[in-house]
Amino acid sequence: MLTNTHTSALSKPLGEYIGASDVQIRENRGRHVVLIVDDDPTIRELLRRVLTMAGYRTATADGGLESLAAIDQFEGAITAVVTDVSMPGLDGLGLIGAAAARKLDQGVQFYLMSGAPHSLSMARTIGLPISGTFQKPLDIVALVARLDADLLAPAKVEDEIALDGIGWLGRALAHHDKVTGAHSDQVARYTAILSGAMGLPVGLAEDITSTSVLHDIGKIGISDMILNKPAPLTDDEFAVIRRHGEIGHSILTAENHRLSGMASQIARHHHERFDGTGYNRLAGYDIPLPARIVALTDVYDALRSPRPYKPALTHEEAVSCILKGDGRTKPEHFDPAVLSAFEGIKDVFERVDRHD
Ligand SMILES: [Fe+2]
């Protein structure tokens, strides 16, 4: 029996916590294992008992390292991790970052809880794969509702299928052209950071990040002789390369899902420029927001990447090209809000591992 001695971290009385009466909901919740991570045994035990009462299966850990081992060991069994931010050893941010780096984040929803609001917003800014944040004292009704929405909603199945499709297409492109495959992954990493820094709703930022990986999918329809030509392109070859936007659009546009719709927009419009001098001469806010964001992350990665006909620029040189211009790249090419968000977090880009 829970007592009020457990409620110091909570914002509502215990009586309001959810004990699902609906059998179907309890059954669906029972398909998921939620790993609860907190160095405070009182909060850990409280969350365990409440989530168990609601029908979820639970596991607990008192730190990041132990949790990482559990996610790894029970491969695929843990579908949600609710973790405290501040813990000795590997903290909550480190746990999620390490899980993502080791590719343990696929199929796992991560939630952060903290008493310090700035640590929750920082987690989003650095682009960690976070599904939700909860401020302490915890509103457990909201926490359970969020778990239900993310883990039980039927729409998630469609999203999973769409995300699988994005993964398959991305790997097909990487087989066709390794350089573009690596560039696409890198652009998605930068897009996660930049979308987070723009203060977009988390779901939208995640969608833009997921779909940005397909921005160059149209290159699958371009000869690899041209793509990998170890010299500057002729005008005719450049005209062929320019077709990749429309090819990408035609590959993705047949699908009727918000993620393929967004991927299609990005594929078609990532070479637009805000001043209207890009591929299709679209200008300003006529260019879809996801494409305005990827336009910058694409250029940043292209500047940082070595090509047979040009050396890689340093981070500082690439930043200077984008913010001040170098004759070819100009600040007017980018959405001022995207540019300003980039200026604010540009140093985070430097800390992202590079593929080359
Ligand atoms: Fe492109």
Residues whose N, C-alpha, C, O or C-beta is under 5 A from the ligand:
A	BS01	LIG	H215 D216
